[in-house]
Amino acid sequence: MNWKSFSRAVIRIGPASLLLAALCVPATVGARSVSDAPSTQRKTSTPYTGDLSIFDSPGRDERLQINRVMDMLGIEPGKNVADIGAGSGWFTVRAARRVTVSGTVYAVDINPEAIHYIDQRSKKEQLQNIKTILSKPDDPQIPAISVDAVLLLKTYHEVEHPVVLLRNLRSSLKPGAKIGIIDRNGNGENHGVSKEVVVREAAQAGYELRNSQDFVKADGVDYFLVFTAKPK
């Protein structure tokens, strides 16, 4: 239809009919609903793949006050613990000694080299209560209803889909299990993530904050958060 024909058609059908026709045009034409818009994903840091021995630096126990951390997570003889993002197994072996042979520590990592490193380390240190798990980035793949405590030590900022990971973790938790996250404030891609972001994402995954501390390293940057799963 050319412009002259269109003008004659307008005169015949009248402006009211044109308005009605315009209202009948689907709202999706030329626009997109807010709910369909892609959600923005926060920045994350690239997982570390270098020399794992750097995590065993002298004095790290005292700087992180790791025994106090384990106390707050209820890690004691007979308990089962998951170390997500276990790396060199620095925390894994300390938790394994704390829970004794009556407990189990699951060393979880997405890096095959880390898993091999921890397997060799547990043999060398004669810790038979350590079980390694080569996990998926968004699923720790820990056995169902198996753990009393979980720690993500300087790992959370590397998790690409943290809400999905935390949701997948829920099925592995025993009633009352505590989830600890130690990290540092940052923008996500500088090996740190804001404490407020962690709390918000944990809430989205169905967890509630139970404790917030800043004694780890006492540098005003690091923080230690403790969560539990909300009742379903």
DODREN-989808 format. One record per residue (C-alpha): residue number from 1; residue in one letter; x, y, z. Coordinates in Angstrom, 3 decimals, always signed. Each point is the difference from the previous one (the first is absolute). Example, Ala and Ser with C-alpha at 12.3 -4.5 7.8 and 13.67 -1.06 7.14 Angstrom:
resi=1; resn=a; c1=+12.300; c2=-4.500; c3=+7.800 .
resi=2; resn=s; c1=+1.370; c2=+3.440; c3=-0.660 .
# end
This chain:
resi=1; resn=m; c1=+0.000; c2=+0.000; c3=+0.000 .
resi=2; resn=n; c1=+1.406; c2=+3.435; c3=-0.963 .
resi=3; resn=w; c1=-0.394; c2=+3.136; c3=+2.124 .
resi=4; resn=k; c1=-3.004; c2=+1.365; c3=-1.957 .
resi=5; resn=s; c1=-1.864; c2=-3.299; c3=+0.358 .
resi=6; resn=f; c1=+0.783; c2=-0.073; c3=+3.718 .
resi=7; resn=s; c1=-1.362; c2=+3.550; c3=+0.423 .
resi=8; resn=r; c1=-3.250; c2=-0.894; c3=-1.745 .
resi=9; resn=a; c1=-0.313; c2=-3.067; c3=+2.248 .
resi=10; resn=v; c1=+0.407; c2=+2.160; c3=+3.092 .
resi=11; resn=i; c1=-2.794; c2=+2.267; c3=-1.142 .
resi=12; resn=r; c1=-2.311; c2=-2.989; c3=-0.588 .
resi=13; resn=i; c1=+0.600; c2=-1.871; c3=+3.268 .
resi=14; resn=g; c1=+0.301; c2=+3.035; c3=+2.247 .
resi=15; resn=p; c1=+2.476; c2=+0.796; c3=+2.799 .
resi=16; resn=a; c1=-1.915; c2=-1.957; c3=+2.645 .
resi=17; resn=s; c1=+0.412; c2=-3.213; c3=-1.939 .
resi=18; resn=l; c1=+3.695; c2=+0.704; c3=-0.438 .
resi=19; resn=l; c1=+0.368; c2=+0.453; c3=+3.776 .
resi=20; resn=l; c1=-1.765; c2=-3.312; c3=+0.596 .
resi=21; resn=a; c1=+2.294; c2=-1.723; c3=-2.476 .
resi=22; resn=a; c1=+3.044; c2=+1.451; c3=+1.706 .
resi=23; resn=l; c1=-1.165; c2=-1.309; c3=+3.367 .
resi=24; resn=c; c1=-0.322; c2=-3.483; c3=-1.465 .
resi=25; resn=v; c1=+3.664; c2=-0.118; c3=-1.046 .
resi=26; resn=p; c1=+1.794; c2=-2.524; c3=+2.276 .
resi=27; resn=a; c1=+2.057; c2=+1.675; c3=+2.720 .
resi=28; resn=t; c1=+2.977; c2=-2.206; c3=-0.821 .
resi=29; resn=v; c1=+0.489; c2=+1.645; c3=-3.383 .
resi=30; resn=g; c1=+3.003; c2=+2.320; c3=+0.156 .
resi=31; resn=a; c1=+0.296; c2=-0.450; c3=+3.767 .
resi=32; resn=r; c1=+1.062; c2=-2.600; c3=+2.547 .
resi=33; resn=s; c1=-1.516; c2=-0.642; c3=+3.373 .
resi=34; resn=v; c1=+2.153; c2=+0.696; c3=+3.022 .
resi=35; resn=s; c1=-0.334; c2=-3.580; c3=+1.215 .
resi=36; resn=d; c1=+1.429; c2=-1.311; c3=-3.256 .
resi=37; resn=a; c1=+3.027; c2=+2.274; c3=+0.093 .
resi=38; resn=p; c1=+3.251; c2=-1.785; c3=+0.751 .
resi=39; resn=s; c1=+1.203; c2=+0.492; c3=+3.568 .
resi=40; resn=t; c1=+3.442; c2=+1.455; c3=+0.508 .
resi=41; resn=q; c1=+2.604; c2=-2.346; c3=+1.414 .
resi=42; resn=r; c1=+2.568; c2=+1.404; c3=+2.387 .
resi=43; resn=k; c1=+3.692; c2=-0.216; c3=-0.728 .
resi=44; resn=t; c1=+2.045; c2=-2.896; c3=+1.350 .
resi=45; resn=s; c1=+3.701; c2=-0.756; c3=+0.269 .
resi=46; resn=t; c1=+1.807; c2=-2.635; c3=-2.018 .
resi=47; resn=p; c1=+0.563; c2=-3.123; c3=+2.148 .
resi=48; resn=y; c1=+3.607; c2=-0.400; c3=+1.111 .
resi=49; resn=t; c1=+1.939; c2=-2.744; c3=-1.793 .
resi=50; resn=g; c1=+3.577; c2=+0.738; c3=+1.054 .
resi=51; resn=d; c1=+2.330; c2=-1.401; c3=+2.640 .
resi=52; resn=l; c1=-2.199; c2=-1.423; c3=+2.738 .
resi=53; resn=s; c1=+2.720; c2=+0.037; c3=+2.625 .
resi=54; resn=i; c1=-0.328; c2=+3.789; c3=+0.398 .
resi=55; resn=f; c1=-3.099; c2=-0.544; c3=+2.144 .
resi=56; resn=d; c1=+2.132; c2=-1.636; c3=+2.695 .
resi=57; resn=s; c1=+1.861; c2=+3.177; c3=+0.904 .
resi=58; resn=p; c1=+1.350; c2=+0.164; c3=+3.551 .
resi=59; resn=g; c1=-2.270; c2=+1.748; c3=+2.473 .
resi=60; resn=r; c1=-3.188; c2=-0.403; c3=-2.021 .
resi=61; resn=d; c1=-1.705; c2=-1.860; c3=+2.866 .
resi=62; resn=e; c1=+0.513; c2=+2.984; c3=+2.281 .
resi=63; resn=r; c1=-0.927; c2=+2.621; c3=-2.607 .
resi=64; resn=l; c1=-3.310; c2=-1.699; c3=-0.841 .
resi=65; resn=q; c1=-0.577; c2=-1.213; c3=+3.581 .
resi=66; resn=i; c1=-1.093; c2=-3.275; c3=-1.554 .
resi=67; resn=n; c1=-0.579; c2=-1.767; c3=+3.320 .
resi=68; resn=r; c1=-2.449; c2=+2.724; c3=+0.985 .
resi=69; resn=v; c1=-1.680; c2=-0.418; c3=-3.393 .
resi=70; resn=m; c1=-0.394; c2=-3.739; c3=+0.574 .
resi=71; resn=d; c1=-1.388; c2=+0.633; c3=+3.471 .
resi=72; resn=m; c1=-2.675; c2=+2.302; c3=-1.410 .
resi=73; resn=l; c1=-0.926; c2=-2.559; c3=-2.663 .
resi=74; resn=g; c1=-0.362; c2=-2.730; c3=+2.627 .
resi=75; resn=i; c1=+2.806; c2=-2.104; c3=-1.471 .
resi=76; resn=e; c1=+0.879; c2=-2.601; c3=+2.599 .
resi=77; resn=p; c1=+0.693; c2=-3.743; c3=+0.268 .
resi=78; resn=g; c1=-2.540; c2=-2.091; c3=-1.898 .
resi=79; resn=k; c1=-1.238; c2=+2.810; c3=-2.259 .
resi=80; resn=n; c1=-0.027; c2=-0.059; c3=-3.800 .
resi=81; resn=v; c1=+1.410; c2=+3.050; c3=-1.766 .
resi=82; resn=a; c1=+0.171; c2=+1.224; c3=-3.600 .
resi=83; resn=d; c1=+2.846; c2=+2.195; c3=-1.217 .
resi=84; resn=i; c1=-1.292; c2=+1.531; c3=-3.253 .
resi=85; resn=g; c1=+2.778; c2=+1.375; c3=-2.157 .
resi=86; resn=a; c1=+2.489; c2=-2.030; c3=+2.003 .
resi=87; resn=g; c1=+3.037; c2=+0.954; c3=-2.087 .
resi=88; resn=s; c1=+3.103; c2=-1.392; c3=+1.711 .
resi=89; resn=g; c1=-2.039; c2=-1.550; c3=+2.792 .
resi=90; resn=w; c1=+1.302; c2=+2.521; c3=+2.531 .
resi=91; resn=f; c1=-3.305; c2=+0.131; c3=+1.851 .
resi=92; resn=t; c1=-0.899; c2=-3.597; c3=-0.878 .
resi=93; resn=v; c1=+2.827; c2=-1.525; c3=+2.043 .
resi=94; resn=r; c1=-0.669; c2=+2.280; c3=+2.965 .
resi=95; resn=a; c1=-3.673; c2=-0.913; c3=+0.012 .
resi=96; resn=a; c1=+0.898; c2=-3.690; c3=-0.410 .
resi=97; resn=r; c1=+2.138; c2=+0.098; c3=+3.137 .
resi=98; resn=r; c1=-2.745; c2=+1.852; c3=+1.881 .
resi=99; resn=v; c1=-2.796; c2=-2.481; c3=-0.832 .
resi=100; resn=t; c1=+2.323; c2=-2.997; c3=+0.624 .
resi=101; resn=v; c1=-0.524; c2=-3.441; c3=-1.536 .
resi=102; resn=s; c1=-3.649; c2=+0.060; c3=+1.083 .
resi=103; resn=g; c1=-0.724; c2=+2.820; c3=-2.426 .
resi=104; resn=t; c1=+0.472; c2=+0.648; c3=-3.712 .
resi=105; resn=v; c1=+1.212; c2=+2.959; c3=-2.034 .
resi=106; resn=y; c1=-1.058; c2=+0.375; c3=-3.628 .
resi=107; resn=a; c1=+2.629; c2=+1.910; c3=-1.971 .
resi=108; resn=v; c1=-1.894; c2=+1.509; c3=-2.950 .
resi=109; resn=d; c1=+1.617; c2=+1.690; c3=-2.983 .
resi=110; resn=i; c1=-0.580; c2=+0.449; c3=-3.745 .
resi=111; resn=n; c1=+3.741; c2=-0.221; c3=-0.720 .
resi=112; resn=p; c1=+1.250; c2=-3.574; c3=-0.624 .
resi=113; resn=e; c1=+3.517; c2=+1.040; c3=+1.027 .
resi=114; resn=a; c1=-1.295; c2=+1.163; c3=+3.380 .
resi=115; resn=i; c1=-1.785; c2=-3.299; c3=+0.545 .
resi=116; resn=h; c1=+3.170; c2=-1.931; c3=-0.826 .
resi=117; resn=y; c1=+2.017; c2=+2.279; c3=+2.279 .
resi=118; resn=i; c1=-2.342; c2=-0.611; c3=+2.937 .
resi=119; resn=d; c1=-0.078; c2=-3.759; c3=-0.620 .
resi=120; resn=q; c1=+3.787; c2=-0.076; c3=+0.225 .
resi=121; resn=r; c1=+0.032; c2=+2.308; c3=+2.994 .
resi=122; resn=s; c1=-2.510; c2=-2.058; c3=+1.979 .
resi=123; resn=k; c1=+2.107; c2=-3.116; c3=-0.588 .
resi=124; resn=k; c1=+3.197; c2=+1.777; c3=+1.030 .
resi=125; resn=e; c1=-1.609; c2=+1.364; c3=+3.157 .
resi=126; resn=q; c1=-1.777; c2=-3.315; c3=+0.663 .
resi=127; resn=l; c1=-3.471; c2=+1.501; c3=+0.125 .
resi=128; resn=q; c1=-2.410; c2=-2.704; c3=-1.058 .
resi=129; resn=n; c1=-3.171; c2=+1.970; c3=+0.734 .
resi=130; resn=i; c1=+0.344; c2=+2.246; c3=-3.073 .
resi=131; resn=k; c1=-2.108; c2=-0.628; c3=-3.100 .
resi=132; resn=t; c1=+0.698; c2=+2.053; c3=-3.109 .
resi=133; resn=i; c1=-2.733; c2=+1.048; c3=-2.433 .
resi=134; resn=l; c1=+0.664; c2=+1.344; c3=-3.492 .
resi=135; resn=s; c1=-3.084; c2=+2.164; c3=-0.203 .
resi=136; resn=k; c1=-1.788; c2=+2.073; c3=-2.603 .
resi=137; resn=p; c1=+0.291; c2=+3.809; c3=+0.116 .
resi=138; resn=d; c1=-3.595; c2=+0.406; c3=+1.206 .
resi=139; resn=d; c1=-0.492; c2=-3.293; c3=+1.850 .
resi=140; resn=p; c1=+2.276; c2=-1.243; c3=+2.810 .
resi=141; resn=q; c1=-1.379; c2=-3.540; c3=-0.404 .
resi=142; resn=i; c1=+0.271; c2=-0.829; c3=+3.683 .
resi=143; resn=p; c1=-2.059; c2=-3.002; c3=+1.160 .
resi=144; resn=a; c1=-3.524; c2=+0.780; c3=+1.163 .
resi=145; resn=i; c1=-0.604; c2=+0.964; c3=+3.642 .
resi=146; resn=s; c1=+3.640; c2=-0.642; c3=+0.846 .
resi=147; resn=v; c1=+1.662; c2=+3.139; c3=+1.379 .
resi=148; resn=d; c1=-0.217; c2=+1.951; c3=+3.245 .
resi=149; resn=a; c1=+2.178; c2=+2.905; c3=-1.116 .
resi=150; resn=v; c1=+1.238; c2=+1.564; c3=-3.236 .
resi=151; resn=l; c1=+2.740; c2=+2.538; c3=-0.631 .
resi=152; resn=l; c1=+0.732; c2=+1.993; c3=-3.140 .
resi=153; resn=l; c1=+3.381; c2=+1.532; c3=+0.762 .
resi=154; resn=k; c1=+0.947; c2=+2.798; c3=-2.439 .
resi=155; resn=t; c1=-1.996; c2=-1.841; c3=-2.680 .
resi=156; resn=y; c1=-3.390; c2=+1.679; c3=-0.235 .
resi=157; resn=h; c1=+1.214; c2=+2.837; c3=-2.228 .
resi=158; resn=e; c1=+1.017; c2=-2.596; c3=-2.621 .
resi=159; resn=v; c1=-3.412; c2=-1.681; c3=-0.204 .
resi=160; resn=e; c1=-1.696; c2=+0.975; c3=-3.255 .
resi=161; resn=h; c1=-3.515; c2=-1.019; c3=+1.065 .
resi=162; resn=p; c1=+0.038; c2=+0.273; c3=+3.803 .
resi=163; resn=v; c1=-3.768; c2=-0.149; c3=+0.505 .
resi=164; resn=v; c1=-0.204; c2=-3.233; c3=-2.002 .
resi=165; resn=l; c1=+2.941; c2=-1.465; c3=+1.924 .
resi=166; resn=l; c1=-1.550; c2=+0.821; c3=+3.360 .
resi=167; resn=r; c1=-3.355; c2=-1.422; c3=-1.052 .
resi=168; resn=n; c1=+1.652; c2=-3.231; c3=-1.114 .
resi=169; resn=l; c1=+1.839; c2=-0.155; c3=+3.316 .
resi=170; resn=r; c1=-3.201; c2=-0.082; c3=+2.050 .
resi=171; resn=s; c1=-0.726; c2=-3.673; c3=-0.626 .
resi=172; resn=s; c1=+3.397; c2=-0.903; c3=+1.505 .
resi=173; resn=l; c1=-0.645; c2=+1.735; c3=+3.314 .
resi=174; resn=k; c1=-1.021; c2=-1.664; c3=+3.207 .
resi=175; resn=p; c1=-2.619; c2=+1.824; c3=+2.090 .
resi=176; resn=g; c1=+1.606; c2=+3.032; c3=+1.633 .
resi=177; resn=a; c1=+3.135; c2=-0.115; c3=-2.149 .
resi=178; resn=k; c1=+2.066; c2=+3.189; c3=-0.076 .
resi=179; resn=i; c1=+1.483; c2=+1.507; c3=-3.148 .
resi=180; resn=g; c1=+2.999; c2=+2.266; c3=+0.438 .
resi=181; resn=i; c1=+1.312; c2=+2.396; c3=-2.628 .
resi=182; resn=i; c1=+3.328; c2=+1.759; c3=+0.439 .
resi=183; resn=d; c1=+0.813; c2=+2.563; c3=-2.662 .
resi=184; resn=r; c1=+1.094; c2=+3.575; c3=-0.474 .
resi=185; resn=n; c1=-1.884; c2=+3.055; c3=-1.144 .
resi=186; resn=g; c1=+0.459; c2=+0.692; c3=-3.695 .
resi=187; resn=n; c1=-1.760; c2=+0.474; c3=-3.308 .
resi=188; resn=g; c1=-0.120; c2=-3.662; c3=-1.002 .
resi=189; resn=e; c1=+2.837; c2=-0.033; c3=-2.505 .
resi=190; resn=n; c1=+2.767; c2=+1.130; c3=+2.354 .
resi=191; resn=h; c1=-0.068; c2=-3.186; c3=+2.117 .
resi=192; resn=g; c1=-2.579; c2=+1.388; c3=+2.355 .
resi=193; resn=v; c1=-3.736; c2=+0.612; c3=+0.202 .
resi=194; resn=s; c1=-2.063; c2=+2.338; c3=+2.146 .
resi=195; resn=k; c1=-1.359; c2=-1.492; c3=+3.199 .
resi=196; resn=e; c1=-3.405; c2=+1.461; c3=-0.810 .
resi=197; resn=v; c1=-0.028; c2=-1.823; c3=-3.338 .
resi=198; resn=v; c1=+0.731; c2=-3.328; c3=+1.703 .
resi=199; resn=v; c1=-2.811; c2=+0.523; c3=+2.512 .
resi=200; resn=r; c1=-2.450; c2=+0.909; c3=-2.770 .
resi=201; resn=e; c1=+0.927; c2=-2.987; c3=-2.190 .
resi=202; resn=a; c1=-0.166; c2=-2.395; c3=+2.935 .
resi=203; resn=a; c1=-3.502; c2=+1.273; c3=+0.793 .
resi=204; resn=q; c1=-1.037; c2=-0.608; c3=-3.609 .
resi=205; resn=a; c1=+1.261; c2=-3.572; c3=+0.357 .
resi=206; resn=g; c1=-2.045; c2=-0.572; c3=+3.157 .
resi=207; resn=y; c1=+2.467; c2=+0.766; c3=+2.807 .
resi=208; resn=e; c1=-0.065; c2=+2.432; c3=+2.880 .
resi=209; resn=l; c1=+2.930; c2=+1.769; c3=+1.619 .
resi=210; resn=r; c1=+0.757; c2=-1.182; c3=+3.519 .
resi=211; resn=n; c1=+3.277; c2=+1.748; c3=+0.746 .
resi=212; resn=s; c1=+2.290; c2=+2.597; c3=-1.512 .
resi=213; resn=q; c1=+3.580; c2=+0.455; c3=+1.186 .
resi=214; resn=d; c1=+3.057; c2=+1.906; c3=-1.159 .
resi=215; resn=f; c1=+2.657; c2=-1.607; c3=+2.174 .
resi=216; resn=v; c1=+1.544; c2=-2.019; c3=-2.855 .
resi=217; resn=k; c1=+3.309; c2=+1.756; c3=-0.771 .
resi=218; resn=a; c1=-1.363; c2=+3.054; c3=+1.845 .
resi=219; resn=d; c1=+0.817; c2=+2.187; c3=-2.995 .
resi=220; resn=g; c1=-3.391; c2=+1.623; c3=-0.368 .
resi=221; resn=v; c1=-0.382; c2=-1.636; c3=-3.405 .
resi=222; resn=d; c1=-0.537; c2=-3.684; c3=+0.713 .
resi=223; resn=y; c1=-3.244; c2=-1.275; c3=+1.520 .
resi=224; resn=f; c1=-1.468; c2=-3.229; c3=+1.325 .
resi=225; resn=l; c1=-3.707; c2=-0.724; c3=-0.462 .
resi=226; resn=v; c1=-1.995; c2=-2.911; c3=+1.390 .
resi=227; resn=f; c1=-3.279; c2=-1.131; c3=-1.568 .
resi=228; resn=t; c1=-2.587; c2=-2.705; c3=+0.535 .
resi=229; resn=a; c1=-2.656; c2=-1.234; c3=-2.381 .
resi=230; resn=k; c1=-3.442; c2=+1.505; c3=+0.444 .
resi=231; resn=p; c1=-2.727; c2=-2.521; c3=+0.857 .
resi=232; resn=k; c1=-1.859; c2=-1.140; c3=-3.105 .
# end
